[in-house]
Amino acid sequence: MTIQQIARLFRQFVDEPNKTFLTDDDVRVYLAVAYDQFREIATQADPKTFSEGLANIAMTGQSVLDLSTNPIVPGGPPSILGTTAFQAGTGMLRLTEIIQTGTLGGADITSIFRGAGSLNDLYVPDLLSATTYYLTNRSLLFSNTIQGNITIVGIKQQDPALWTNLLATTYPDDLVTYHDLIALLAYRNYAVRDGALAEAAEAQLAKRTNEFMEYIQFGREMRGSNRVLVEDHDVYYY
């Protein structure tokens, strides 16, 4: 569904023709909040659904990076944490992966760092001798000094201007068959103000949420991608 269609569907759910009580600015807020919730549902099912490269950094022997520093390293990318980053639309919601590449920002991956579960785990020697990282507050710590190019992969905040034009015929993302869920989530948020969520809408919301999560978990490729990710050194169980 396009942004225009999602906004129209939301207004139909609300059934409030008087724009004095539900202005276009109100609609933008409800849809922005709902889209954050939509993305979070997808992320809970598969953390990499909305992940992308957020910062390409040429490391020159650092073992600590402050991700709220702007730029993160001299001559490097802008901050991805802190108020400056979120005001600029580059804020990171979640860190999903750190990879090392032969060229800055390239696809030539040479290694994938291991995420530590705790600060203590950061400095415990890894059986595979993999470089380990740990994010604490706004600081990214590494188990050793890093030379070479890394890419921080994660989930960026939604585009602050995404819902500016409610007549836009563009798509918020490519999960097009489930965009009605955004309108349903927005309606649920509106129902908090209105005082009640219609039983039919509640049932539809639960049904579509389950279908959406199942789709994300199984992926577009129905055979090779069926997996569950467990929090044990990124081991995949098929």
C-alpha positions in Angstrom: 0.0 0.0 0.0 1.1 3.5 -0.7 1.3 6.3 2.0 -1.9 7.8 0.5 -3.7 4.5 0.8 -2.6 3.8 4.3 -3.7 7.3 5.4 -7.1 6.8 3.8 -7.5 3.4 5.4 -6.7 4.8 8.8 -9.3 7.6 8.4 -11.9 5.0 7.3 -11.2 2.9 10.5 -11.5 6.0 12.7 -14.6 7.2 10.8 -14.1 10.8 11.8 -15.0 13.1 8.9 -14.5 16.3 10.8 -10.9 17.3 10.4 -11.2 19.6 13.4 -11.1 16.6 15.7 -8.6 14.6 13.6 -6.3 16.9 11.6 -3.8 15.9 9.0 -1.1 16.6 11.6 -2.8 14.2 14.0 -2.9 11.6 11.2 0.8 12.0 10.6 1.6 11.5 14.3 -0.5 8.4 14.5 1.0 6.9 11.4 4.5 7.6 12.4 4.0 6.0 15.8 2.2 3.0 14.1 5.1 2.6 11.7 7.6 2.4 14.5 5.5 -0.3 16.0 5.2 -2.1 12.7 9.0 -2.1 12.3 9.4 -3.3 15.8 7.1 -6.3 15.2 9.2 -7.2 12.1 12.4 -6.7 14.1 11.3 -9.0 16.9 10.6 -11.7 14.3 13.8 -11.2 12.3 16.3 -8.5 13.5 17.6 -8.1 10.0 14.4 -7.1 8.3 15.1 -3.4 8.5 18.9 -3.6 9.1 21.2 -1.6 6.9 24.8 -0.3 6.9 24.7 2.8 9.1 28.3 3.8 9.3 31.5 2.9 7.3 34.5 3.6 9.4 38.2 3.4 8.6 39.7 2.1 11.9 43.3 3.1 12.8 43.9 1.2 16.0 40.9 2.2 18.1 39.4 -0.1 20.7 36.6 2.3 21.7 34.2 4.4 19.5 31.8 7.0 20.9 28.9 6.7 18.4 27.5 10.1 19.5 30.6 12.0 18.4 30.0 13.9 15.2 31.8 12.7 13.1 32.5 9.4 14.8 36.1 9.5 13.8 37.9 12.5 12.1 36.8 12.6 8.5 34.4 9.7 9.1 30.6 9.3 9.1 28.2 11.4 11.2 27.1 10.2 14.6 24.4 7.5 14.8 23.6 7.9 18.5 22.8 11.0 20.6 20.3 13.9 20.0 22.3 15.3 17.1 22.0 12.0 15.2 18.2 11.7 15.8 17.6 15.3 14.8 19.5 14.7 11.6 17.6 11.5 10.9 20.6 9.2 11.2 19.9 7.8 14.6 20.4 4.1 15.3 17.6 2.2 17.1 19.4 -1.2 17.2 22.8 -2.5 16.4 22.6 -5.9 14.6 26.1 -6.6 13.3 29.6 -5.3 12.8 31.5 -6.5 9.7 35.0 -5.9 8.5 35.6 -5.3 4.8 38.6 -5.0 2.5 37.4 -1.7 1.1 35.6 1.1 3.0 31.8 0.4 2.6 32.5 -2.5 0.2 30.7 -5.9 0.0 34.1 -7.7 0.3 33.5 -9.0 3.8 36.6 -10.4 5.5 35.2 -11.1 8.9 32.1 -10.7 11.1 32.7 -9.6 14.7 31.0 -11.4 17.6 28.6 -9.5 19.9 29.4 -9.9 23.6 26.6 -10.6 26.0 28.2 -8.6 28.8 31.2 -6.4 29.5 32.8 -9.4 31.2 32.2 -11.5 28.1 33.9 -8.9 26.0 37.3 -9.8 27.4 36.9 -13.6 27.7 39.0 -15.2 24.9 36.8 -16.5 22.1 37.2 -20.1 21.0 37.3 -18.9 17.4 39.6 -15.9 18.2 36.9 -13.7 16.7 37.0 -10.0 17.5 34.2 -9.2 20.0 32.3 -6.0 20.5 30.0 -4.6 23.2 27.7 -1.6 23.0 27.2 0.2 26.4 25.2 3.4 26.3 26.7 5.3 23.4 30.2 3.7 23.5 31.2 0.8 21.2 33.9 -1.3 22.8 36.1 -3.9 21.1 38.1 -6.8 22.6 41.2 -5.5 20.8 42.4 -2.6 18.7 41.0 -2.6 15.2 42.8 -1.8 12.0 41.0 -1.6 8.7 37.5 -0.9 7.5 34.4 -1.8 9.4 30.7 -1.3 8.7 28.2 -0.9 11.6 25.0 -2.5 10.6 21.8 -1.7 12.4 18.3 -0.4 12.3 18.0 3.3 11.6 15.1 5.5 12.9 12.3 5.9 10.3 12.6 8.9 8.0 11.3 11.9 9.9 9.7 13.2 6.7 8.1 9.9 5.7 4.5 10.9 6.5 4.8 14.6 5.6 2.8 14.2 2.4 -0.3 12.1 3.1 -1.1 12.1 -0.6 2.2 10.5 -1.6 1.9 7.5 -3.9 5.2 6.0 -2.7 5.6 3.0 -0.4 7.1 3.2 3.1 9.0 0.0 2.4 8.6 -3.2 0.4 6.5 -5.2 2.8 3.5 -4.0 0.8 1.0 -6.8 1.4 1.1 -6.0 5.2 0.8 -2.2 5.2 -2.8 -2.4 6.3 -1.3 -3.4 9.6 0.1 0.1 9.9 -3.4 1.6 9.6 -4.7 -0.9 12.2 -1.9 0.0 14.6 -2.6 3.7 14.1 -6.3 3.0 14.8 -5.5 1.2 18.0 -3.4 4.2 19.2 -6.3 6.5 18.3 -8.7 4.2 20.2 -6.7 5.0 23.4 -7.9 8.6 22.9 -11.3 7.6 21.8 -11.7 5.2 24.7 -12.4 1.9 23.0 -11.2 -0.4 20.2 -13.8 -2.0 18.1 -14.0 -5.8 18.6 -13.7 -6.4 14.9 -10.7 -4.2 14.5 -9.0 -5.9 17.5 -9.5 -9.3 16.0 -8.2 -8.1 12.6 -5.2 -6.5 14.3 -4.3 -9.8 16.1 -4.8 -11.8 12.9 -2.7 -9.6 10.7 0.0 -9.3 13.3 0.4 -13.1 13.5 0.4 -13.4 9.7 3.0 -10.6 9.4 5.3 -12.2 12.0 5.0 -15.6 10.3 5.8 -14.0 6.9 8.9 -12.3 8.4 10.1 -15.5 10.2 9.9 -17.6 7.1 11.0 -14.9 4.6 10.5 -14.6 0.9 12.5 -17.7 0.1 10.3 -20.5 1.4 12.9 -23.3 1.7 16.4 -22.2 2.4 15.6 -19.3 4.7 13.4 -21.1 7.3 15.3 -20.7 10.5 15.2 -19.5 14.0 18.0 -17.4 15.4 19.1 -18.1 18.9 21.2 -15.8 21.1 24.2 -18.2 21.3 27.1 -16.9 19.3 24.8 -16.4 16.3 24.2 -20.2 15.8 21.5 -21.0 13.3 19.3 -24.0 14.0 17.4 -25.3 11.0 
